[in-house]
Amino acid sequence: MSQIAMISFHTCPLASEEGKETGGMNVYVLELSRALTRMGHQVDIFTRSQDEHNKAIVEVADGLRVVHLVAGPQTRLNKKELFPYLSEFVEHYNDFCKNNTISHAIIHAHYYLSGLIGLQIKNRPMILSFHTLGLMKNLVARNIEEKEDDKRIEAEMYLGKLAKKIVAPSKSDKNYLRYLYGVPQKTIEVIPPGVNTDLFRPMDMESAKKHIGLSMQDKMILFVGRIEPLKGIDMLMYAMKIVTERNPDTKVCLCIVGGDISQPQDAWSDTLRNLNAVRHTLNMSTTVTFVGQKSQEMLPYYYNASEMVVMPSHYESFGMSALEAMSCGVPVITTNVAGVSSLIDETHSSLITSVNNPLLLATQIEHLLHLPEKRAAMRADIRNNVLDLSWGNIADKMSALYREVYEN
């Protein structure tokens, strides 16, 4: 068993290289696939072509390629617009395998749309990673536009009954799958995301700050992630306003990494424009900075230049940016709803905050801000907590799961 098909229908793991906004799932699929090929597996990642100018097949590394299959118009579409093109994708997947004499031993589908595709691929066992759960997103949605429709929820319920195995990134997501979706416990395997511990490593803070244009006097609080309402960035802004009011002599700033800011502000996403409005309302135009997306290679400099990373999510299946920061030895304050919070031990329980409590979050930020010696002492502990989550170790666990499913 060595040929594996990764299905990432709605988003391409190479999207950042193609100039598109990306999230943690893209990093997950690509890094896991790289690690699997280093173990000797052959991995094909199948994704929907969103640009006719992209190469149909991209050789990423020995044993790893990304295959763009045509399914519907070759342009970016809203995820809810993609349902009509699932069968066309399956047809072109089957044609590709036939024309190239390939028989994949395992299908690993990512996100529910890919899961629906995996079910249509005959005589191949499917493992599914949801990455996020529609019911949980609906729980924290603030308006009707943010809610996932019934079609997604029904699909997730259906997939929970038919997938051979479902990979949950955390114990909390495992329990949501068990109790909200009725997925049998034996079907669920908890395997957290990995992190590139060679890329995301501690480095000299002064050098990191210089690399991104900060002075040593700048005390940077960092957010990294997709710009979505459920990420709680507005709450973080409120907390930062409190911090600046209570500490007028401290040169503290908030840097928000993520989102597409390459266009004029009136062309920004609704969420970005709303956050920009909050920034102006709180009179924090010089304190809060949107810097847009940064490459994986650039992110370690941002992490190491920061005093801390804050992940104030209302729901987070895990939180890969937090994992990356911790691998750099940087303290992470995260809400207790994030899967990554399980990696923060009792010794550092002050790093766990609650949702929508800017006063508490402000106090926790101040506590770390004024204790640089404590932050320095925490660095080794923080990194040690995630060293066993290298992509090599995660690929070992995933490979064992593939073998179990294939042999049974």
C-alpha positions, 0 to 999 in steps of 0.5 A, a space after each residue: 500500500 503506497 499510492 494515496 489520493 488526497 482529495 482537496 476539491 474546493 481549495 488547492 494546496 498550492 493556492 498561495 503560490 498561485 496568488 490566492 488566499 489560503 488557510 490552514 487546510 492547504 498547509 495541512 494537506 501539502 505538508 502531510 503529503 510531503 511527509 508521506 512521500 518522504 516515508 516512501 508513499 506515492 501521493 497525488 493531490 487532486 483539486 479543482 482547476 480554478 485557473 485555465 492557465 495553471 498547469 494540469 499536473 504540478 510535480 511538487 517533489 519526488 512522489 508528490 504531484 498536484 493534479 488540477 481536474 476541470 469541474 465546472 468553470 475554471 474560476 474561483 467559486 463560492 463553496 456553496 456553488 460547487 455542488 453541481 460539479 462533484 460528479 464531473 470531478 469524479 469522472 475526470 478523476 477516474 479518467 486520469 487514473 485509467 489513462 495513467 494506469 493508477 490504482 490508489 489504495 486509499 482515498 483521504 478526503 479533506 472537507 465535506 465536499 471532498 468527502 462526497 467525492 470520495 464516496 463516489 470513487 468505487 472500491 476504494 476505502 475513504 478516510 475523511 478529515 472535516 477540518 471544520 464542522 458546520 454545526 459548530 460554525 453555526 453555533 457561533 455565527 452572528 448573522 444569517 450570512 455566516 450560517 452554513 446551510 442545511 445541505 452541508 449539515 446533512 452531508 456531514 451527517 451522511 458522511 459520518 455514517 459512511 466514511 471508513 475512518 474520520 480523522 479528528 484534530 482534537 478530542 473536542 472535535 471527536 466529542 462533537 462528532 460523537 454526540 452531535 453527529 452520531 458518529 460511532 466512537 470506533 470510526 473516529 481517530 484523533 490525530 492532530 495537525 503537524 508543524 514544520 519544526 525545522 522552519 518554525 523554530 526559535 530565533 533571536 527576537 532583535 533579528 526577527 524584528 529587524 527583518 519585518 521592520 520593527 524596532 526593539 521598542 515595539 511590543 507586538 501582539 500578533 494574530 495569524 489566520 483567516 479573516 473570518 468573524 468566528 476568529 474573534 479578531 474584533 474582541 482582540 481589538 477591544 482587548 488591545 484598546 483596554 491594554 493601550 488605555 491602561 498602559 499609555 507609556 508602553 509602545 504596544 501594537 497589534 499586527 494582523 496577518 491574513 486576508 487580501 489587502 492588495 486591493 483598495 479598501 472598498 474591495 476588501 472582504 466584508 469582514 476585513 472592512 468591518 474590522 477596519 471600521 472597528 479599528 477607526 471607531 476605537 481610534 486605533 489606526 496607528 496601533 492596529 496594522 493589517 499586513 495581509 498574507 505572509 508566506 510560510 517562510 516569512 511567518 517565523 520572523 513574525 512569530 519570533 518578533 512578537 511578544 505573544 500570539 493571540 488566538 481569540 476564536 469562537 470555534 477552532 477545530 485545532 489552530 495551526 497558527 498557534 502550533 507554529 508559534 509554539 514551535 517557535 517558543 512563543 507564548 500563545 493565548 488561546 480561547 478554551 474552545 480551540 483544540 490546541 488549548 489541550 497542548 497548554 499544560 496546567 503550569 501555563 493555564 494563564 494562557 487560556 482565555 474565554 470567548 468574548 471577554 476583552 477585559 480578561 484577555 487584556 489582563 492576560 496580555 498585560 501579565 505577559 507583556 510586563 514579565 519578559 523574564 517569564 516569557 523567556 523562561 517559558 520558551 523551551 517548555 512551549 516548544 517542547 510541548 509540540 516537538 512530537 507533532 512534527 509532520 514526520 511523526 504525524 505522517 507515521 500515525 496517518 500511515 498506520 491508519 491508512 494501513 489499518 483501513 486498507 488491510 481491513 
